[in-house]
Amino acid sequence: MDVTDETSVRQAMSSVWEKAQRLDVVVNNAGLGIVGPLEETPDTLIERVLQTNFLGVLRVCRQALPYLRHHEGGMIINVSSIAGAMGLPYRGIYSASKAAVKVLTEALSMELKAQNIRVCSVLPGDIATPINTNRLVVPLVPNSVYQTTFERIQSQINHEVANASDPIIVAKLIARIMEKPRPRLHYTVGPFLQKFSVWLKVFLPDRLFEYILMKFYKV
């Protein structure tokens, strides 16, 4: 389905119901990356990302809920990102969109508890997917003050994803979650240091955590 198109989502859900006569689990995995300085990111690109990463998740949930309720239960697994647990330089829009998915998951979990619909999120770190190829890249203005730093960080991001873990680790985690009668609210998956960073952000002073990130990205 095209998660940015309400009609496409509605037709996909209807098609599943016609073929299977039930819906047990929904995995919201559609996502679109974007890199660029916030100051120079045009609204059109921001809207494309939010339409996919956030509003797309909400559309699918809305259309799926009547079918999930039909058998008095089910599960929704929203794929957020470790990037959604913190702001990352030159990935602010992506981080914000995935943070929105994480918070949406928390709210939806409470609203659907009485309907026996379990809701949780998966926060992957870098995974070797085609996101490098499909990622939106903000066109910098002439003589941009961000150019040198942005190009270096963009290259670092591409390298990290290209050498990241196979997507099968995410698939296996989701398969295990589907079998759990009481899943945790959030799961992290991916490189150890990236998962550890989520824990660090909770316990370190905000400015110290910011300093560590800036040292890592050399900004």
Stockholm file with secondary structure:
# STOCKHOLM 1.0

chainA/1-219         MDVTDETSVRQAMSSVWEKAQRLDVVVNNAGLGIVGPLEETPDTLIERVLQTNFLGVLRVCRQALPYLRHHEGGMIINVSSIAGAMGLPYRGIYSASKAAVKVLTEALSMELKAQNIRVCSVLPGDIATPINTNRLVVPLVPNSVYQTTFERIQSQINHEVANASDPIIVAKLIARIMEKPRPRLHYTVGPFLQKFSVWLKVFLPDRLFEYILMKFYKV
#=GR chainA/1-219 SS CCTTCHHHHHHHHHHHHHHHSCCCEEEECCCCCEESCGGGCCHHHHHHHHHHHTHHHHHHHHHHHHHHHHTTCEEEEEECCGGGGSCCTTCHHHHHHHHHHHHHHHHHHHHHGGGTEEEEEEEECSBCSTHHHHCEECCCCTTCTTHHHHHHHHHHHHHHHHTSBCTHHHHHHHHHHHTCSSCCSEEEESCHHHHHHHHHHHHSCHHHHHHHHHHHHTC
#=GC SS_cons         CCTTCHHHHHHHHHHHHHHHSCCCEEEECCCCCEESCGGGCCHHHHHHHHHHHTHHHHHHHHHHHHHHHHTTCEEEEEECCGGGGSCCTTCHHHHHHHHHHHHHHHHHHHHHGGGTEEEEEEEECSBCSTHHHHCEECCCCTTCTTHHHHHHHHHHHHHHHHTSBCTHHHHHHHHHHHTCSSCCSEEEESCHHHHHHHHHHHHSCHHHHHHHHHHHHTC
//
